[in-house]
């Protein structure tokens, strides 16, 4: 089950993904605005992935103890 912070992160990712789509249509794939937005989206996705990984590891450690 996702935490509230993870759910908020998913919403931010969706917003950034929509922004990236708009930038691609407006500027093209190689424009600096598009590339920057893509990198920001990557960071958000990586943060979300890390939060899921940390939560899973925390649960695993609890089972071992």
N, CA, C and O atoms as CSV, one atom per row, in Angstrom:
chain,resi,resn,atom,element,x,y,z
A,1,UNK,N,N,0.849,-1.194,0.000
A,1,UNK,CA,C,0.000,0.000,0.000
A,1,UNK,C,C,0.887,1.247,0.000
A,1,UNK,O,O,1.840,1.342,0.774
A,2,UNK,N,N,0.574,2.163,-0.844
A,2,UNK,CA,C,1.373,3.379,-0.998
A,2,UNK,C,C,1.064,4.363,0.132
A,2,UNK,O,O,-0.075,4.489,0.582
A,3,UNK,N,N,2.097,5.040,0.565
A,3,UNK,CA,C,1.920,6.059,1.585
A,3,UNK,C,C,1.349,7.326,0.944
A,3,UNK,O,O,1.284,7.453,-0.278
A,4,UNK,N,N,0.948,8.232,1.786
A,4,UNK,CA,C,0.419,9.507,1.290
A,4,UNK,C,C,1.473,10.255,0.475
A,4,UNK,O,O,1.163,10.839,-0.563
A,5,UNK,N,N,2.720,10.234,0.949
A,5,UNK,CA,C,3.792,10.912,0.219
A,5,UNK,C,C,4.013,10.275,-1.152
A,5,UNK,O,O,4.276,10.974,-2.130
A,6,UNK,N,N,3.906,8.963,-1.218
A,6,UNK,CA,C,4.064,8.279,-2.499
A,6,UNK,C,C,2.920,8.628,-3.446
A,6,UNK,O,O,3.134,8.788,-4.647
A,7,UNK,N,N,1.727,8.743,-2.917
A,7,UNK,CA,C,0.588,9.130,-3.754
A,7,UNK,C,C,0.762,10.552,-4.278
A,7,UNK,O,O,0.445,10.830,-5.435
A,8,UNK,N,N,1.263,11.449,-3.438
A,8,UNK,CA,C,1.521,12.821,-3.865
A,8,UNK,C,C,2.619,12.845,-4.927
A,8,UNK,O,O,2.546,13.610,-5.888
A,9,UNK,N,N,3.626,12.011,-4.746
A,9,UNK,CA,C,4.707,11.935,-5.721
A,9,UNK,C,C,4.177,11.455,-7.068
A,9,UNK,O,O,4.600,11.946,-8.114
A,10,UNK,N,N,3.269,10.513,-7.047
A,10,UNK,CA,C,2.678,10.027,-8.297
A,10,UNK,C,C,1.920,11.134,-9.015
A,10,UNK,O,O,1.962,11.223,-10.242
A,11,UNK,N,N,1.232,11.972,-8.260
A,11,UNK,CA,C,0.524,13.099,-8.868
A,11,UNK,C,C,1.505,14.103,-9.478
A,11,UNK,O,O,1.268,14.633,-10.564
A,12,UNK,N,N,2.601,14.356,-8.772
A,12,UNK,CA,C,3.626,15.257,-9.308
A,12,UNK,C,C,4.228,14.694,-10.593
A,12,UNK,O,O,4.490,15.429,-11.544
A,13,UNK,N,N,4.441,13.390,-10.605
A,13,UNK,CA,C,4.988,12.742,-11.795
A,13,UNK,C,C,4.024,12.889,-12.962
A,13,UNK,O,O,4.444,13.165,-14.086
A,14,UNK,N,N,2.756,12.708,-12.706
A,14,UNK,CA,C,1.762,12.835,-13.778
A,14,UNK,C,C,1.727,14.266,-14.327
A,14,UNK,O,O,1.630,14.467,-15.538
A,15,UNK,N,N,1.805,15.249,-13.440
A,15,UNK,CA,C,1.829,16.648,-13.877
A,15,UNK,C,C,3.068,16.927,-14.724
A,15,UNK,O,O,2.985,17.566,-15.773
A,16,UNK,N,N,4.220,16.440,-14.256
A,16,UNK,CA,C,5.463,16.668,-14.976
A,16,UNK,C,C,5.444,15.946,-16.320
A,16,UNK,O,O,5.968,16.462,-17.307
A,17,UNK,N,N,4.847,14.764,-16.366
A,17,UNK,CA,C,4.740,14.015,-17.619
A,17,UNK,C,C,3.881,14.784,-18.631
A,17,UNK,O,O,4.204,14.830,-19.818
A,18,UNK,N,N,2.802,15.377,-18.160
A,18,UNK,CA,C,1.956,16.187,-19.045
A,18,UNK,C,C,2.705,17.432,-19.535
A,18,UNK,O,O,2.583,17.828,-20.694
A,19,UNK,N,N,3.474,18.033,-18.642
A,19,UNK,CA,C,4.277,19.199,-19.025
A,19,UNK,C,C,5.310,18.802,-20.078
A,19,UNK,O,O,5.527,19.530,-21.047
A,20,UNK,N,N,5.938,17.657,-19.887
A,20,UNK,CA,C,6.923,17.179,-20.854
A,20,UNK,C,C,6.277,16.946,-22.220
A,20,UNK,O,O,6.848,17.296,-23.252
A,21,UNK,N,N,5.100,16.361,-22.217
A,21,UNK,CA,C,4.375,16.133,-23.473
A,21,UNK,C,C,4.099,17.461,-24.186
A,21,UNK,O,O,4.266,17.568,-25.401
A,22,UNK,N,N,3.678,18.465,-23.421
A,22,UNK,CA,C,3.418,19.780,-24.010
A,22,UNK,C,C,4.695,20.403,-24.568
A,22,UNK,O,O,4.683,20.975,-25.658
A,23,UNK,N,N,5.790,20.294,-23.827
A,23,UNK,CA,C,7.064,20.829,-24.311
A,23,UNK,C,C,7.514,20.133,-25.591
A,23,UNK,O,O,8.030,20.778,-26.504
A,24,UNK,N,N,7.318,18.826,-25.657
A,24,UNK,CA,C,7.698,18.076,-26.869
A,24,UNK,C,C,6.912,18.575,-28.077
A,24,UNK,O,O,7.465,18.754,-29.163
A,25,UNK,N,N,5.619,18.796,-27.872
A,25,UNK,CA,C,4.790,19.292,-28.981
A,25,UNK,C,C,5.190,20.709,-29.376
A,25,UNK,O,O,5.233,21.037,-30.562
A,26,UNK,N,N,5.480,21.545,-28.390
A,26,UNK,CA,C,5.758,22.954,-28.646
A,26,UNK,C,C,7.181,23.184,-29.163
A,26,UNK,O,O,7.374,23.938,-30.116
A,27,UNK,N,N,8.173,22.546,-28.546
A,27,UNK,CA,C,9.568,22.860,-28.842
A,27,UNK,C,C,10.318,21.757,-29.581
A,27,UNK,O,O,11.347,22.017,-30.205
A,28,UNK,N,N,9.814,20.535,-29.515
A,28,UNK,CA,C,10.542,19.403,-30.081
A,28,UNK,C,C,11.343,18.687,-28.999
A,28,UNK,O,O,11.453,19.158,-27.867
A,29,UNK,N,N,11.892,17.553,-29.369
A,29,UNK,CA,C,12.559,16.690,-28.397
A,29,UNK,C,C,13.917,17.212,-27.926
A,29,UNK,O,O,14.346,16.890,-26.818
A,30,UNK,N,N,14.589,17.998,-28.734
A,30,UNK,CA,C,15.962,18.379,-28.421
A,30,UNK,C,C,16.105,19.774,-27.817
A,30,UNK,O,O,17.223,20.212,-27.546
A,31,UNK,N,N,15.019,20.463,-27.608
A,31,UNK,CA,C,15.063,21.811,-27.033
A,31,UNK,C,C,15.471,21.730,-25.561
A,31,UNK,O,O,15.143,20.763,-24.873
A,32,UNK,N,N,16.180,22.740,-25.088
A,32,UNK,CA,C,16.675,22.736,-23.706
A,32,UNK,C,C,15.542,22.658,-22.675
A,32,UNK,O,O,15.702,22.016,-21.637
A,33,UNK,N,N,14.396,23.305,-22.950
A,33,UNK,CA,C,13.263,23.231,-22.027
A,33,UNK,C,C,12.740,21.800,-21.920
A,33,UNK,O,O,12.403,21.337,-20.830
A,34,UNK,N,N,12.675,21.110,-23.042
A,34,UNK,CA,C,12.193,19.727,-23.059
A,34,UNK,C,C,13.157,18.824,-22.305
A,34,UNK,O,O,12.737,17.981,-21.513
A,35,UNK,N,N,14.434,19.000,-22.552
A,35,UNK,CA,C,15.444,18.166,-21.897
A,35,UNK,C,C,15.442,18.408,-20.389
A,35,UNK,O,O,15.533,17.456,-19.613
A,36,UNK,N,N,15.342,19.642,-19.974
A,36,UNK,CA,C,15.307,19.962,-18.546
A,36,UNK,C,C,14.079,19.338,-17.889
A,36,UNK,O,O,14.179,18.762,-16.806
A,37,UNK,N,N,12.943,19.448,-18.531
A,37,UNK,CA,C,11.712,18.874,-17.994
A,37,UNK,C,C,11.834,17.350,-17.900
A,37,UNK,O,O,11.389,16.746,-16.924
A,38,UNK,N,N,12.429,16.744,-18.906
A,38,UNK,CA,C,12.641,15.300,-18.896
A,38,UNK,C,C,13.533,14.881,-17.735
A,38,UNK,O,O,13.277,13.864,-17.090
A,39,UNK,N,N,14.567,15.649,-17.468
A,39,UNK,CA,C,15.467,15.349,-16.353
A,39,UNK,C,C,14.755,15.509,-15.009
A,39,UNK,O,O,14.985,14.734,-14.080
A,40,UNK,N,N,13.900,16.505,-14.915
A,40,UNK,CA,C,13.122,16.687,-13.690
A,40,UNK,C,C,12.167,15.519,-13.483
A,40,UNK,O,O,11.992,15.048,-12.359
A,41,UNK,N,N,11.556,15.057,-14.553
A,41,UNK,CA,C,10.678,13.893,-14.471
A,41,UNK,C,C,11.462,12.659,-14.027
A,41,UNK,O,O,10.994,11.886,-13.191
A,42,UNK,N,N,12.644,12.482,-14.584
A,42,UNK,CA,C,13.502,11.356,-14.177
A,42,UNK,C,C,13.791,11.406,-12.679
A,42,UNK,O,O,13.746,10.378,-12.003
A,43,UNK,N,N,14.085,12.585,-12.165
A,43,UNK,CA,C,14.387,12.728,-10.737
A,43,UNK,C,C,13.179,12.357,-9.881
A,43,UNK,O,O,13.319,11.684,-8.860
A,44,UNK,N,N,12.005,12.795,-10.297
A,44,UNK,CA,C,10.789,12.464,-9.548
A,44,UNK,C,C,10.541,10.950,-9.544
A,44,UNK,O,O,10.188,10.374,-8.515
A,45,UNK,N,N,10.728,10.327,-10.689
A,45,UNK,CA,C,10.523,8.881,-10.784
A,45,UNK,C,C,11.539,8.139,-9.919
A,45,UNK,O,O,11.190,7.176,-9.237
A,46,UNK,N,N,12.793,8.586,-9.946
A,46,UNK,CA,C,13.826,7.956,-9.123
A,46,UNK,C,C,13.521,8.098,-7.635
A,46,UNK,O,O,13.722,7.156,-6.867
A,47,UNK,N,N,13.041,9.261,-7.227
A,47,UNK,CA,C,12.685,9.471,-5.822
A,47,UNK,C,C,11.553,8.534,-5.406
A,47,UNK,O,O,11.587,7.955,-4.320
A,48,UNK,N,N,10.558,8.387,-6.270
A,48,UNK,CA,C,9.444,7.499,-5.957
A,48,UNK,C,C,9.928,6.059,-5.860
A,48,UNK,O,O,9.541,5.336,-4.942
A,49,UNK,N,N,10.765,5.641,-6.791
A,49,UNK,CA,C,11.302,4.288,-6.768
A,49,UNK,C,C,12.086,4.040,-5.481
A,49,UNK,O,O,11.953,2.981,-4.868
A,50,UNK,N,N,12.897,5.006,-5.072
A,50,UNK,CA,C,13.671,4.865,-3.837
A,50,UNK,C,C,12.749,4.748,-2.625
A,50,UNK,O,O,13.038,3.991,-1.699
A,51,UNK,N,N,11.655,5.484,-2.627
A,51,UNK,CA,C,10.736,5.414,-1.485
A,51,UNK,C,C,10.087,4.033,-1.404
A,51,UNK,O,O,9.904,3.508,-0.306
A,52,UNK,N,N,9.737,3.436,-2.544
A,52,UNK,CA,C,9.171,2.098,-2.541
A,52,UNK,C,C,10.216,1.075,-2.099
A,52,UNK,O,O,9.904,0.142,-1.359
A,53,UNK,N,N,11.442,1.249,-2.549
A,53,UNK,CA,C,12.517,0.330,-2.183
A,53,UNK,C,C,12.797,0.411,-0.684
A,53,UNK,O,O,12.966,-0.618,-0.030
A,54,UNK,N,N,12.846,1.618,-0.138
A,54,UNK,CA,C,13.098,1.804,1.289
A,54,UNK,C,C,11.975,1.188,2.113
A,54,UNK,O,O,12.236,0.559,3.138
A,55,UNK,N,N,10.742,1.360,1.683
A,55,UNK,CA,C,9.598,0.803,2.399
A,55,UNK,C,C,9.660,-0.723,2.390
A,55,UNK,O,O,9.382,-1.364,3.404
A,56,UNK,N,N,10.022,-1.298,1.254
A,56,UNK,CA,C,10.115,-2.749,1.142
A,56,UNK,C,C,11.232,-3.283,2.037
A,56,UNK,O,O,11.055,-4.297,2.712
A,57,UNK,N,N,12.378,-2.607,2.044
A,57,UNK,CA,C,13.494,-3.037,2.889
A,57,UNK,C,C,13.135,-2.919,4.368
A,57,UNK,O,O,13.510,-3.771,5.173
A,58,UNK,N,N,12.411,-1.866,4.718
A,58,UNK,CA,C,11.996,-1.673,6.104
A,58,UNK,C,C,11.082,-2.821,6.547
A,58,UNK,O,O,11.226,-3.334,7.657
A,59,UNK,N,N,10.166,-3.213,5.706
A,59,UNK,CA,C,9.267,-4.327,6.031
A,59,UNK,C,C,10.031,-5.634,6.122
A,59,UNK,O,O,9.732,-6.466,6.979
A,60,UNK,N,N,11.003,-5.827,5.264
A,60,UNK,CA,C,11.795,-7.046,5.274
A,60,UNK,C,C,12.604,-7.150,6.560
A,60,UNK,O,O,12.677,-8.224,7.156
A,61,UNK,N,N,13.217,-6.045,6.999
A,61,UNK,CA,C,13.986,-6.041,8.230
A,61,UNK,C,C,13.084,-6.357,9.423
A,61,UNK,O,O,13.515,-7.029,10.360
A,62,UNK,N,N,11.872,-5.893,9.399
A,62,UNK,CA,C,10.917,-6.159,10.491
A,62,UNK,C,C,10.618,-7.654,10.561
A,62,UNK,O,O,10.474,-8.207,11.652
A,63,UNK,N,N,10.523,-8.307,9.412
A,63,UNK,CA,C,10.240,-9.734,9.405
A,63,UNK,C,C,11.407,-10.553,9.927
A,63,UNK,O,O,11.202,-11.608,10.527
A,64,UNK,N,N,12.618,-10.085,9.708
A,64,UNK,CA,C,13.805,-10.819,10.154
A,64,UNK,C,C,13.939,-10.763,11.672
A,64,UNK,O,O,14.315,-11.749,12.307
A,65,UNK,N,N,13.634,-9.621,12.241
A,65,UNK,CA,C,13.775,-9.437,13.690
A,65,UNK,C,C,12.735,-10.256,14.366
A,65,UNK,O,O,12.656,-10.262,15.594
